[in-house]
């Protein structure tokens, strides 16, 4: 074999060695880059499940100067947009389990059969079966624990509407088979007569889990069923399952003050377990104390 033939394998090894080094370096960098991305994704996922917290800035931090009625800290209240028709927003972990239980115990001894605002010509007898829950009204001023005041102020931050526009909390209990047939929270003047103020929005704080049933439902989501005869007792459309501590906000009026027809909503019958909820109706006018 010639001397050229003996040197040829060494030449191939010399070429292969840099290629091996390059491949090793490539896979090392790829692994490092991938681990960074995974770490970032895990951080994002973890942040989604953190409980609601006040983000207080350092004394010399980035908080803006504020007016007399403002606050000196930045607050984060996470939410999810469930629908634009109707405008419906979901607030996970809005209240703690202890806060929810405190509200239930506060209301338990004063529960009475829920009533309805009657249209012209309606009577309590003719509307029997539409709303079968029991409930009571409690003002934050009547709560010595301060729980309702805290929740009320948090709702004001979430809605951007001052708490002076909110009605007293309506604490409701639904037992097996109980429901609230589809209805509007806003009062149509043609049906209820002239209104001094109108309900702009509703905030529901779920005080308990429900084993089965009890969903809050919007049958007219995105115009569904608006052009056909709709059975108001049906449970269909956009449905939100109650989970203790979570909040649901929806608007009954458009920005121009007219009633949003897709804000029709109801409470599906409870099939198993029980349902507790605290409802805060928010008006377009400041309410008298």
C-alpha positions in Angstrom: 0.0 0.0 0.0 1.3 3.4 -0.9 2.2 6.1 1.7 -0.8 8.2 0.4 -3.1 5.3 1.2 -1.7 5.1 4.8 -2.3 8.8 5.4 -5.9 8.9 4.0 -7.7 7.4 7.1 -5.9 9.9 9.4 -7.2 12.7 7.2 -10.8 11.4 7.5 -10.4 11.2 11.3 -9.1 14.8 11.3 -12.2 15.9 9.4 -14.6 13.9 11.6 -13.3 15.2 14.9 -14.4 18.9 14.4 -17.8 17.6 13.2 -18.3 15.6 16.4 -17.3 18.6 18.5 -19.8 20.8 16.6 -22.6 18.3 17.0 -21.9 18.0 20.8 -21.9 21.8 21.1 -25.1 22.0 19.1 -27.0 19.5 21.2 -25.7 21.1 24.4 -26.9 24.6 23.4 -30.2 23.2 22.1 -30.8 21.5 25.5 -29.9 24.6 27.4 -32.2 26.8 25.3 -35.0 24.2 25.6 -34.6 24.1 29.4 -34.8 27.9 29.6 -38.1 27.9 27.6 -39.6 25.1 29.7 -38.6 27.0 32.8 -40.3 30.2 31.5 -43.4 28.2 30.6 -43.6 26.6 34.1 -43.2 30.1 35.6 -46.1 31.4 33.5 -48.3 28.4 34.4 -47.5 28.7 38.0 -48.4 32.4 38.0 -51.8 31.6 36.6 -52.6 29.6 39.7 -51.4 31.9 42.4 -54.0 33.3 44.7 -54.9 37.0 44.3 -52.4 39.2 46.0 -51.8 42.9 46.5 -48.7 44.0 44.7 -47.4 46.6 47.1 -44.6 48.7 45.6 -41.5 49.5 47.6 -41.5 53.0 49.2 -39.2 54.2 46.5 -40.8 52.0 43.8 -42.8 52.6 40.7 -46.2 53.4 42.3 -47.8 56.5 40.8 -48.8 59.5 42.8 -52.6 59.5 43.4 -55.5 61.7 44.2 -57.3 62.0 47.5 -59.6 59.0 46.8 -56.9 56.9 45.2 -54.7 54.2 46.7 -50.9 54.0 47.2 -50.4 50.5 45.9 -50.8 48.5 42.7 -53.4 45.7 42.9 -53.7 42.7 40.6 -57.2 41.1 40.2 -56.8 38.3 37.5 -59.8 37.6 35.3 -60.9 35.7 32.2 -63.2 36.9 29.5 -65.9 34.3 29.0 -68.0 36.2 26.5 -68.4 39.5 24.8 -72.1 38.9 24.1 -73.0 39.2 26.9 -70.0 40.9 28.5 -69.1 38.2 31.0 -65.9 37.9 33.1 -64.7 35.2 35.4 -62.6 35.9 38.5 -60.9 32.8 39.9 -60.1 32.8 43.6 -61.8 36.1 44.3 -62.4 35.2 47.9 -61.0 32.7 50.4 -62.8 29.7 51.7 -62.8 31.2 55.2 -64.4 34.4 53.8 -67.1 32.5 52.0 -67.9 30.4 55.0 -68.1 33.5 57.2 -70.7 35.0 54.8 -72.7 31.8 54.8 -72.8 31.7 58.6 -73.8 35.3 58.7 -76.8 34.7 56.5 -77.9 31.2 57.6 -80.3 32.2 60.4 -82.2 34.9 58.4 -82.9 33.0 55.1 -86.4 33.5 53.7 -88.1 32.4 50.4 -86.7 34.6 47.6 -89.1 37.2 46.0 -89.3 38.8 42.6 -89.7 42.3 41.3 -93.1 42.1 39.7 -94.0 43.4 36.2 -97.3 45.1 35.6 -100.2 42.7 36.0 -98.0 40.0 37.8 -98.7 38.6 41.2 -96.8 36.5 43.7 -99.1 33.6 42.8 -98.7 33.9 39.0 -94.9 34.0 39.3 -94.7 31.1 41.7 -91.9 28.6 40.6 -89.8 31.1 38.8 -87.4 31.7 41.6 -87.4 28.9 44.2 -84.3 29.8 46.3 -84.2 31.3 49.7 -82.2 34.4 50.5 -81.5 37.5 52.6 -80.0 40.9 52.2 -77.0 41.9 54.2 -75.2 45.3 54.0 -71.5 45.5 54.5 -72.2 48.1 57.3 -74.0 45.3 59.2 -71.1 43.0 59.1 -68.8 43.4 62.2 -66.2 41.1 60.8 -65.4 43.4 57.9 -65.6 40.5 55.4 -68.3 42.0 53.3 -66.6 45.4 53.3 -63.5 43.8 52.0 -65.4 41.9 49.2 -67.3 45.1 48.4 -64.2 47.1 47.9 -62.6 44.4 45.8 -65.7 44.3 43.6 -65.4 48.0 43.1 -61.8 47.5 41.9 -62.9 44.7 39.6 -65.8 46.6 38.0 -64.2 50.1 38.2 -67.5 51.3 39.6 -67.4 52.8 43.2 -69.0 50.8 45.9 -71.5 53.6 46.5 -73.4 52.3 43.4 -73.8 48.8 44.8 -77.0 47.4 46.5 -76.7 45.3 49.7 -75.5 41.8 49.2 -78.3 39.3 48.3 -77.1 36.0 49.9 -78.9 33.1 48.2 -79.2 29.4 48.9 -80.4 26.8 46.3 -81.2 23.3 47.5 -81.8 20.2 45.3 -84.3 21.0 42.6 -84.3 24.8 43.2 -83.5 27.2 40.4 -84.0 30.6 39.0 -85.7 30.8 35.6 -84.1 33.0 32.9 -84.5 36.7 33.6 -82.9 40.1 33.3 -81.4 42.0 36.2 -82.0 45.3 34.5 -85.6 46.7 34.6 -87.2 47.4 31.3 -89.3 50.6 31.9 -91.9 49.3 29.4 -92.5 46.4 31.8 -91.7 47.8 35.2 -92.4 51.5 34.8 -90.0 54.4 35.1 -86.7 53.7 36.9 -84.8 56.2 39.1 -81.7 54.2 38.5 -80.8 51.1 36.5 -78.8 48.0 37.2 -75.6 48.2 35.1 -73.9 45.0 36.2 -74.1 42.0 38.5 -71.3 40.4 40.4 -71.9 36.8 41.7 -69.5 35.4 44.4 -69.9 31.7 44.6 -69.8 30.8 48.3 -69.8 27.0 47.8 -69.0 24.3 45.3 -72.0 22.4 43.8 -71.7 18.7 43.3 -74.0 18.7 40.2 -76.1 21.3 38.5 -76.6 24.8 39.7 -74.7 26.4 36.8 -75.3 30.1 36.0 -76.4 30.1 32.3 -76.7 32.6 29.5 -79.0 31.1 26.8 -78.7 34.0 24.4 -74.9 33.9 24.1 -73.8 35.5 20.8 -77.5 35.8 19.8 -78.3 32.1 20.2 -82.0 31.4 20.4 -83.0 35.1 20.1 -85.0 34.4 16.8 -86.9 31.4 18.1 -89.4 30.6 20.8 -87.2 29.9 23.8 -88.2 27.8 26.8 -87.2 30.0 29.8 -87.0 26.9 32.0 -84.3 25.3 29.8 -80.7 25.2 30.9 -78.5 25.9 27.9 -76.0 28.2 26.2 -73.0 29.5 28.1 -72.9 27.8 31.5 -70.6 28.5 34.5 -70.2 25.9 37.2 -70.0 27.4 40.7 -66.7 27.0 42.5 -66.2 28.3 46.0 -64.4 31.7 46.1 -64.7 32.4 42.4 -66.6 35.4 41.0 -68.6 36.1 37.9 -69.3 39.6 36.5 -71.7 40.4 33.7 -73.1 43.7 32.4 -76.8 44.1 31.8 -76.5 47.4 29.9 -74.5 48.5 26.9 -72.3 51.6 27.3 -75.1 53.7 25.8 -77.4 52.7 28.6 -79.7 50.3 26.7 -80.4 46.8 27.9 -78.3 44.1 26.5 -80.7 41.4 25.4 -78.0 38.7 25.6 -77.6 39.3 29.3 -80.7 37.1 29.9 -79.5 34.5 32.5 -80.7 32.0 35.0 -79.6 29.4 37.6 -79.9 25.8 36.5 -81.6 23.4 39.0 -79.3 22.0 41.6 -79.2 18.2 41.0 -76.9 17.1 43.9 -75.6 19.1 46.9 -76.4 22.7 47.5 -75.5 26.1 46.2 -74.7 29.3 48.1 -74.0 32.6 46.3 -73.6 36.3 47.2 -75.0 38.6 44.5 -74.1 42.3 44.3 -76.2 44.4 41.9 -74.5 47.6 40.7 -76.5 50.7 39.7 -75.8 53.6 37.3 -76.6 56.0 40.1 -75.2 56.5 43.6 -77.5 54.9 46.1 -78.8 56.6 49.2 -77.4 55.3 52.5 
